[in-house]
């Protein structure tokens, strides 16, 4: 259920409880349930609770998308080398500040044919608490940096941490972006054990999966080496996120 219909349902439920003289504990239970749904909807981008996000590709072909967040970084060139060696195109969701820090790397991502997505200018830890106007500013500032340094525009946007809420949904619509999520989350920024990261990815892989990775650590690079071998063994091909958008037009 989407957010606003759920609010209407919640109000109706309270009226219903009031009409039948429900106890205060029933109201408290309903409020806690409502709060739990909202929090769950905020942090699980696959639910599409506040805004519909692309989390996979509908396909019968054995293909997956490799996506990398939080670049450009000093390690991104290693990832690019590996992808180039294997003739694979990926999608990079870049932070504006990081693009400014590593402009040549960002230009290389574009030059080598990878897709680009907006990941805000600052990737603030309090993203979920920003106003709609501040979120719009974050997205637009990243767009400006991309255009200035890479001479590129993108319709793709990935919310930091995958967090969505009414303000973020409004900002995405206002900036005419497509919200991009995932259905395979590696948790490579949290899990230290490379084998656990690898297993988490491979056991959840399906046709059309969008895999969330980060081009920010050596451990993820090591996992990617093994993941590419796995994809080759299992005869998976890869696609970029913009190919989904193009197929919908």
C-alpha positions in Angstrom: 0.0 0.0 0.0 1.3 3.5 -0.9 1.9 6.1 1.7 -1.1 8.5 1.3 -3.7 5.7 0.8 -2.3 4.1 3.9 -2.8 7.4 5.9 -6.5 7.5 4.7 -6.8 3.8 5.8 -5.2 4.7 9.1 -7.6 7.6 9.7 -10.6 5.4 8.7 -9.4 2.7 11.1 -9.2 5.2 14.0 -12.8 6.4 13.2 -13.9 2.8 13.2 -12.3 2.1 16.5 -13.8 5.3 18.0 -17.3 4.3 16.8 -17.0 1.0 18.5 -15.5 2.5 21.6 -12.1 0.9 21.4 -9.7 1.1 24.3 -6.6 3.3 24.4 -4.4 0.2 23.9 -6.1 -0.4 20.6 -5.2 3.2 19.5 -1.6 2.7 20.7 -1.3 -0.6 18.8 -2.6 1.0 15.6 -0.2 3.9 16.0 2.7 1.6 16.5 1.7 -0.4 13.5 1.4 2.7 11.4 4.8 4.0 12.5 6.4 0.6 11.8 5.0 0.6 8.2 6.2 4.1 7.6 9.7 3.4 8.9 9.9 0.1 6.9 8.7 2.0 3.8 11.4 4.7 4.3 14.3 2.2 4.4 13.2 -0.5 2.0 13.4 1.0 -1.5 12.0 -2.2 -3.0 8.6 -1.5 -1.5 8.1 1.7 -3.5 6.2 3.0 -0.5 6.8 6.7 -1.2 7.9 6.6 -4.8 8.2 3.9 -7.4 11.8 2.9 -7.9 13.4 0.7 -10.5 14.8 -2.3 -8.5 15.2 -4.9 -11.2 14.7 -5.5 -14.9 11.8 -7.7 -16.1 13.6 -10.1 -18.4 13.8 -13.8 -19.2 17.4 -13.5 -20.0 20.2 -14.3 -17.6 21.5 -10.8 -17.1 22.2 -8.5 -14.2 23.3 -4.9 -13.6 26.4 -4.0 -11.7 25.9 -0.7 -10.0 28.5 1.3 -7.9 27.7 4.0 -5.4 29.7 6.8 -3.8 32.4 7.5 -6.4 34.5 8.7 -7.8 37.3 7.6 -5.4 41.0 6.8 -5.6 40.1 3.1 -6.1 37.6 3.7 -8.9 40.3 3.3 -11.6 41.0 -0.2 -10.4 37.4 -1.1 -10.8 37.4 0.4 -14.2 40.5 -1.6 -15.2 38.8 -4.8 -14.1 35.5 -4.0 -15.9 37.5 -3.1 -19.1 39.4 -6.3 -18.9 36.1 -8.2 -18.9 34.4 -6.0 -21.4 31.6 -5.1 -19.0 29.6 -1.9 -18.7 28.3 -0.9 -15.3 26.3 2.0 -13.8 28.1 4.5 -11.5 26.0 6.6 -9.1 28.4 9.4 -8.3 28.5 12.1 -5.6 29.1 15.6 -6.7 31.8 16.4 -4.2 33.6 13.2 -5.2 33.4 14.1 -8.9 35.1 17.5 -8.1 37.8 15.6 -6.1 38.5 13.1 -8.9 37.4 14.8 -12.2 39.7 12.7 -14.4 38.2 9.5 -13.1 34.7 10.7 -13.6 35.6 11.6 -17.2 37.1 8.1 -17.7 33.9 6.5 -16.5 32.0 8.3 -19.2 34.7 7.8 -21.9 34.7 4.0 -21.3 30.9 3.8 -21.9 29.5 3.2 -18.4 26.2 4.7 -17.4 26.1 7.6 -14.9 23.6 8.3 -12.1 23.1 11.2 -9.7 23.8 10.3 -6.0 23.4 13.9 -4.6 26.2 16.5 -4.2 27.1 15.7 -0.6 25.5 12.3 0.4 24.7 13.7 3.8 24.1 11.4 6.7 20.9 13.2 7.6 19.5 12.9 4.1 16.2 11.4 5.5 15.6 14.6 7.5 16.2 17.2 4.7 13.5 19.4 3.4 12.3 19.0 -0.2 14.0 22.2 -1.2 17.3 21.1 0.3 17.0 17.7 -1.5 16.3 19.5 -4.8 19.4 21.6 -4.3 21.5 18.5 -3.6 20.3 16.8 -6.8 20.7 20.0 -8.9 24.2 20.8 -7.6 25.3 17.3 -8.5 23.8 17.7 -12.0 25.7 21.0 -12.4 29.0 19.3 -11.5 28.3 16.4 -13.9 27.6 18.8 -16.7 30.6 21.0 -16.0 33.2 18.2 -15.6 31.7 15.4 -17.8 29.5 17.3 -20.2 26.8 14.8 -19.4 23.2 14.9 -18.1 21.4 12.0 -16.4 17.8 11.0 -15.6 19.0 8.4 -13.1 19.0 9.1 -9.4 19.7 6.8 -6.5 18.7 8.0 -3.0 21.6 7.9 -0.5 21.2 4.8 1.8 18.1 4.0 -0.3 16.0 6.2 2.0 12.8 7.7 0.7 10.1 9.9 2.2 7.6 12.5 1.0 10.3 15.2 0.7 12.7 13.0 -1.2 9.8 11.8 -3.5 8.9 15.4 -4.2 12.5 16.3 -5.0 12.8 13.4 -7.4 9.7 14.4 -9.2 10.6 18.1 -9.3 14.0 17.3 -10.9 12.5 14.8 -13.4 14.6 11.9 -12.2 14.0 8.2 -12.3 14.6 6.6 -8.8 16.9 3.7 -9.0 17.1 1.0 -6.3 18.2 -2.6 -6.2 17.1 -6.1 -5.3 20.5 -7.4 -4.4 22.2 -5.4 -1.6 25.8 -6.5 -1.0 26.2 -4.6 2.3 29.8 -4.3 1.4 30.2 -1.1 3.5 29.0 -3.0 6.6 30.3 -6.6 6.2 34.0 -7.0 6.5 34.3 -10.7 5.4 34.7 -10.8 1.7 33.3 -14.4 1.4 30.1 -13.3 3.2 29.6 -10.4 0.8 30.2 -12.7 -2.1 27.8 -15.3 -0.8 25.1 -12.7 0.0 25.2 -11.5 -3.6 25.4 -14.8 -5.4 22.7 -16.6 -3.4 20.1 -13.8 -4.1 20.9 -13.4 -7.8 18.0 -13.6 -10.2 17.4 -12.8 -13.9 17.3 -9.0 -14.1 18.8 -8.3 -10.7 20.3 -4.9 -9.9 23.3 -5.4 -7.6 24.4 -2.6 -5.2 28.1 -2.3 -4.7 30.5 0.5 -3.8 33.7 1.5 -5.6 35.2 2.6 -2.3 37.2 -0.4 -0.8 39.7 -3.0 -1.7 37.5 -5.7 -0.3 34.7 -4.9 -2.7 37.2 -5.0 -5.5 38.3 -8.4 -4.4 34.6 -9.5 -4.3 34.1 -8.1 -7.8 36.9 -10.2 -9.1 35.2 -13.4 -7.8 31.7 -12.2 -8.8 32.8 -11.7 -12.4 34.1 -15.2 -12.5 30.8 -16.4 -11.1 28.8 -14.5 -13.7 31.0 -16.0 -16.4 30.5 -19.6 -15.1 26.8 -19.2 -14.8 26.6 -17.5 -18.2 25.2 -14.2 -17.0 25.5 -11.2 -19.2 25.2 -7.6 -17.9 23.1 -4.5 -18.6 23.3 -0.9 -17.6 20.4 0.9 -15.9 19.8 3.4 -18.7 19.0 0.5 -21.0 15.9 -0.1 -18.9 14.8 3.5 -19.3 15.3 3.4 -23.0 13.3 0.2 -23.3 10.4 1.8 -21.6 10.2 4.8 -24.0 
